[in-house]
Amino acid sequence: MKHIKGGIVGHENFKAMRKAMVVSQLRTTDVSDPKVIAAMSHVAREDFVPAALRNVAYSDRGVTVGEGRALNAPLATGRLLNVAELTEDDNVLLIGAATGYTAAVLAQLVGSVTAVEQSAKLAAKAKANLSQYETVQVEKAEHSAGFGQNAPYSAIIIDGIVDSVPATLVAQLAPAGRLVAAIMDKGVSRLAIGYKAGDTIGYQYFADCGGTTLPGFDQAKNFSF
């Protein structure tokens, strides 16, 4: 999926843009959890993108945030959060924090969030953007490594497209925990939810969906199913 690299000059009503995102992108594509809709309606996505791109923050494409990265498209993130069935009792590991947008959304939904970002510059930006969120901990670490110190996690959210999920992340998932991600399957990006049973995890693909590619998984040792 292409990333937007330029914005529209002029004043925009961001509250109206958030509402339009919910109506046109989320509600029309099976994002039905009212808590997810409320959280994405509340968090000001424009505060998590470069100033020059604030006017395209709610586009249905990824928005460039520097370091070769982009925020995942709202639709892709919304569908992953929707299927994860998150509650305030969840301890969540977020892979691919970028500038902190999805972590801010998760803070409205769950008890605690560990947000991992492998870019030092983006991790610092995420920490600054999330300074008011007491339940979010940002860690600079390789995406494929996760953050074992706060494991086990009841849910893992990989906010971007990956070729496969490494064993290191599966090991940090609690028994019966769930993991959601966009995984490449036969050349197509498919949204998936996986449930852990014993030392294994099986995935159910539920939609073909674009999104932004998440770096750091090309050299990871993959989990065998």
C-alpha positions as CSV (number, residue, x, y, z in Angstrom):
1,M,0.0,0.0,0.0
2,K,1.3,3.5,-0.9
3,H,2.1,5.9,1.9
4,I,1.0,9.5,1.8
5,K,4.0,11.9,1.7
6,G,2.3,15.2,1.3
7,G,-0.6,17.1,2.8
8,I,-3.2,19.7,1.9
9,V,-2.5,23.3,2.9
10,G,-5.1,25.0,5.0
11,H,-7.2,24.5,8.1
12,E,-9.0,21.2,8.7
13,N,-11.6,20.2,11.2
14,F,-9.8,17.3,12.7
15,K,-12.8,16.2,14.8
16,A,-14.9,16.0,11.7
17,M,-12.2,14.1,10.0
18,R,-12.1,11.5,12.8
19,K,-15.8,11.1,12.5
20,A,-15.5,10.6,8.8
21,M,-12.8,8.0,9.4
22,V,-15.1,6.1,11.7
23,V,-18.1,6.3,9.4
24,S,-16.4,5.6,6.0
25,Q,-13.5,3.3,7.0
26,L,-14.3,1.5,10.3
27,R,-18.1,1.0,10.4
28,T,-18.2,-0.2,6.7
29,T,-15.6,-2.9,7.3
30,D,-16.7,-4.9,10.3
31,V,-15.1,-2.8,13.0
32,S,-18.0,-3.3,15.3
33,D,-16.6,-3.2,18.8
34,P,-18.0,0.0,20.3
35,K,-15.0,0.4,22.6
36,V,-12.6,0.3,19.6
37,I,-14.7,2.8,17.7
38,A,-14.9,5.1,20.8
39,A,-11.1,4.9,21.3
40,M,-10.3,5.7,17.7
41,S,-12.8,8.5,17.8
42,H,-11.1,9.9,20.9
43,V,-7.4,9.8,20.0
44,A,-6.2,12.7,17.9
45,R,-4.3,10.9,15.2
46,E,-3.1,14.3,13.8
47,D,-0.9,14.7,16.9
48,F,1.1,11.6,15.9
49,V,2.2,12.6,12.4
50,P,4.6,15.3,11.2
51,A,3.1,18.8,11.2
52,A,3.1,19.0,7.4
53,L,1.0,15.9,7.2
54,R,-1.6,16.6,9.8
55,N,-4.3,17.3,7.2
56,V,-4.0,13.8,5.8
57,A,-3.7,12.0,9.1
58,Y,-7.1,10.3,8.6
59,S,-6.5,9.1,5.1
60,D,-7.2,5.4,4.3
61,R,-3.5,4.9,3.6
62,G,-0.4,4.8,5.8
63,V,1.0,8.2,6.7
64,T,4.8,8.7,6.6
65,V,6.4,9.5,10.0
66,G,10.1,9.4,9.1
67,E,12.8,6.7,9.5
68,G,11.3,4.9,6.5
69,R,8.2,4.2,8.4
70,A,4.5,5.1,8.3
71,L,1.6,4.8,10.7
72,N,-0.5,1.8,9.7
73,A,-3.7,2.6,7.9
74,P,-6.6,3.2,10.3
75,L,-8.7,0.5,8.7
76,A,-5.9,-2.2,9.2
77,T,-5.3,-1.1,12.8
78,G,-9.0,-0.9,13.6
79,R,-9.7,-4.4,12.3
80,L,-6.9,-5.9,14.3
81,L,-8.0,-4.3,17.5
82,N,-11.6,-5.2,16.8
83,V,-10.9,-8.9,16.5
84,A,-8.6,-9.0,19.5
85,E,-11.6,-8.5,21.8
86,L,-9.5,-6.4,24.3
87,T,-10.6,-5.6,27.8
88,E,-9.3,-3.6,30.7
89,D,-7.8,-6.7,32.2
90,D,-5.4,-7.2,29.3
91,N,-1.6,-6.7,29.5
92,V,-0.7,-6.0,25.8
93,L,2.5,-6.0,23.9
94,L,2.4,-3.7,20.9
95,I,5.0,-4.3,18.2
96,G,5.8,-1.3,16.0
97,A,4.9,1.7,18.2
98,A,6.1,4.2,15.6
99,T,5.1,7.6,17.0
100,G,2.7,6.2,19.5
101,Y,-0.7,6.4,17.9
102,T,-1.9,2.8,18.3
103,A,-0.5,2.7,21.9
104,A,-2.6,5.7,22.7
105,V,-5.7,3.9,21.3
106,L,-4.8,0.8,23.3
107,A,-4.5,2.9,26.5
108,Q,-8.2,3.6,26.2
109,L,-9.0,-0.2,26.0
110,V,-6.6,-2.2,28.2
111,G,-5.0,-2.2,31.6
112,S,-1.3,-1.9,30.5
113,V,0.6,-1.5,27.2
114,T,4.2,-2.2,26.4
115,A,5.0,-0.5,23.1
116,V,8.1,-1.7,21.3
117,E,9.8,0.4,18.6
118,Q,13.2,-0.4,17.1
119,S,13.9,3.0,15.7
120,A,15.6,5.1,18.4
121,K,14.2,8.4,16.9
122,L,10.7,7.1,16.7
123,A,10.8,5.5,20.2
124,A,11.8,8.9,21.6
125,K,9.0,10.5,19.7
126,A,6.5,8.0,21.0
127,K,7.7,8.5,24.6
128,A,7.2,12.2,24.2
129,N,3.7,11.8,22.6
130,L,2.6,9.3,25.3
131,S,4.0,11.1,28.3
132,Q,0.5,11.6,29.8
133,Y,-0.4,7.9,29.5
134,E,0.6,6.3,32.7
135,T,-0.4,2.8,31.6
136,V,1.9,2.8,28.5
137,Q,5.6,1.9,28.6
138,V,7.6,2.6,25.5
139,E,10.7,0.4,24.9
140,K,13.4,0.8,22.3
141,A,14.0,-2.8,21.1
142,E,14.1,-4.9,18.0
143,H,10.6,-5.6,16.8
144,S,11.2,-9.4,16.5
145,A,12.6,-9.5,20.1
146,G,9.5,-8.0,21.8
147,F,10.1,-7.2,25.5
148,G,10.3,-10.3,27.7
149,Q,10.6,-8.4,31.0
150,N,6.9,-7.6,31.0
151,A,5.7,-11.0,29.7
152,P,3.5,-12.9,29.7
153,Y,1.1,-10.8,27.6
154,S,-2.5,-11.7,27.3
155,A,-2.5,-10.2,23.8
156,I,0.1,-9.1,21.3
157,I,-0.7,-6.6,18.5
158,I,1.7,-6.4,15.6
159,D,0.7,-3.1,13.9
160,G,2.0,-3.7,10.4
161,I,2.6,-6.4,7.8
162,V,5.1,-9.2,8.5
163,D,6.2,-12.2,6.6
164,S,5.8,-14.4,9.7
165,V,5.8,-14.3,13.5
166,P,9.0,-15.2,15.3
167,A,9.2,-17.7,18.1
168,T,10.5,-15.0,20.5
169,L,7.1,-13.3,20.3
170,V,5.1,-16.5,20.6
171,A,7.1,-17.3,23.8
172,Q,6.0,-14.0,25.4
173,L,2.3,-14.8,24.9
174,A,0.4,-16.1,27.9
175,P,-1.3,-19.5,27.7
176,A,-4.5,-19.1,25.7
177,G,-3.4,-15.6,24.7
178,R,-4.1,-14.2,21.3
179,L,-2.0,-12.5,18.7
180,V,-3.2,-10.3,15.8
181,A,-1.2,-9.2,12.8
182,A,-1.2,-8.7,9.1
183,I,0.8,-11.7,7.7
184,M,1.9,-12.3,4.2
185,D,0.3,-15.5,2.9
186,K,1.0,-16.6,-0.7
187,G,1.9,-13.1,-1.6
188,V,-1.2,-11.5,-0.1
189,S,-1.4,-9.5,3.1
190,R,-4.0,-11.2,5.3
191,L,-5.3,-10.1,8.7
192,A,-5.0,-12.9,11.2
193,I,-5.7,-13.8,14.8
194,G,-3.8,-16.6,16.5
195,Y,-4.5,-18.4,19.8
196,K,-1.8,-20.0,21.8
197,A,-2.2,-23.6,23.0
198,G,0.7,-25.1,24.8
199,D,3.9,-24.0,22.9
200,T,2.1,-23.6,19.6
201,I,-0.1,-21.0,18.0
202,G,-2.6,-21.4,15.1
203,Y,-3.9,-18.7,13.0
204,Q,-7.2,-17.9,11.5
205,Y,-7.1,-15.5,8.5
206,F,-10.2,-13.3,8.5
207,A,-9.6,-10.7,5.8
208,D,-7.3,-9.6,3.0
209,C,-6.1,-6.1,3.9
210,G,-3.4,-3.7,3.0
211,G,-1.2,-1.9,5.5
212,T,2.3,-0.8,6.1
213,T,5.2,-3.2,6.2
214,L,6.9,-3.5,9.6
215,P,10.7,-3.9,9.5
216,G,12.7,-6.2,11.6
217,F,11.3,-9.6,10.7
218,D,13.3,-10.5,7.6
219,Q,16.1,-12.1,9.7
220,A,13.9,-13.4,12.5
221,K,13.9,-17.1,13.3
222,N,10.4,-18.2,12.5
223,F,8.1,-20.3,14.6
224,S,7.1,-23.7,13.0
225,F,3.5,-24.7,13.0
